[in-house]
Every structure is written in structure tokens, then in C-alpha cells.
Amino acid sequence: MKPRVFGPSPCYLSCRSCQHHTPTEDLLESKKWINNKSIFDKIKFIIVDFEFTMIHRIDLLLVSGSMADNEENFIPIKLAGRPLVLTKNKIEILKNHEVAPLKKQLIKIFKNKTNILNPILEQLQLSLEIKKGSNLSPTFMNNYLQSDNREPIIVLWNGTTDKEIINRLKLNMKKILNITSYSDNNDSYLI
């Protein structure tokens, strides 16, 4: 019985005269494996990214975000609505009287980094203006993640805080894939 090999077999790559495997057989085996969609009937990958800032030194302010499902060809859904204050124990909607002190705090923190401050303030203002159609809620996110019988696997990019947001939102997630990258001294980024 032939060993199961995906892609060109080691024999073929090393000697090219081996009759044990032919390139055509290897290619057909690889194609069968790639086209086998049974795994994707059981799981789905969802890319998640949140826009947030810290407030009160320990709480997170969730301003907006996006989610994209592999079933929808990773077309993102924007999560927008009134910002959420995520404490360790509860989720609260940002109140009107908290907006002015928050803006002052952000201006103080990012006074020398206007390239960061301006988009944060702009997104905060846009979020405060949304009256109807808010989907920045744990209920909407859970419904999106659990929309079918497939197990969702969340994919994050350098998402340590994103993972904390998911935990504070109490989203029913068992599997999270956190892709982390770093730079070597030559500015080559490695995953």
C-alpha cells in the first residue's frame, strides 16, 4: 500500500526515476485533499478586529470593529454602535456625561501622536451619532459567530487585547487562533 503523500513525493523529488510515485498520482492525491470540503462543513474561520482604547486604567472602551467569515469570502461586516465600556465584570454603554472627560483623556494621552488621536476621535464621534441599526453588541456578535452548525474559529492578528475583549464580551468561543508577528533586526517580519 502506498503511503499517503500530499504534493510531490519525497522519492520523486530526490531521484525522479522512482516508479513508486508518479507526479500525476501525487497531484491527483493533493487535489482530492484540497477539494475535500468535509472539514469546512464542520468549522468556519472568522477574522475579527476591534477598535478600542483603555479608560479608567483597567477598563476597555470598545469603539467599533469588524468580522469576516470565510463563507462570505471574508467580506467584512462593520461593527458599529454606541461605544461599550468593558469592565472586568460587566458591559455598559458609554454615557453622554462620560464623553467629554474621555476626549480630554485621549487628547492628553495622544497629544504628540495626532496620527493616532484624530482617527480615534473621529471614530468615537461617528459611533456616538449612530441611533438605529447598532450591531456593536454581544448578542449580535454571538449570533454572527453561531449562525450555523459549524464551529467558529476566531482568527486574530497580534490580538492579545482582542482576546481580552472577546472574554469580557462573554462570547461563546472555544477556539481562537492568534497570529503573531515580530521583526528581526533587518526589518523582516516573521510569523
Salt bridges, closest charged atoms under 4 A:
GLU25 OE1 - LYS2 NZ 2.13
GLU29 OE2 - LYS32 NZ 3.53
ASP59 OD2 - HIS56 ND1 3.41
GLU71 OE1 - ARG150 NH1 3.39
GLU92 OE2 - LYS90 NZ 3.15
ASP148 OD1 - LYS44 NZ 3.26
ASP148 OD2 - ARG150 NE 2.94
GLU151 OE1 - LYS175 NZ 3.69
GLU164 OE2 - ARG168 NE 2.82
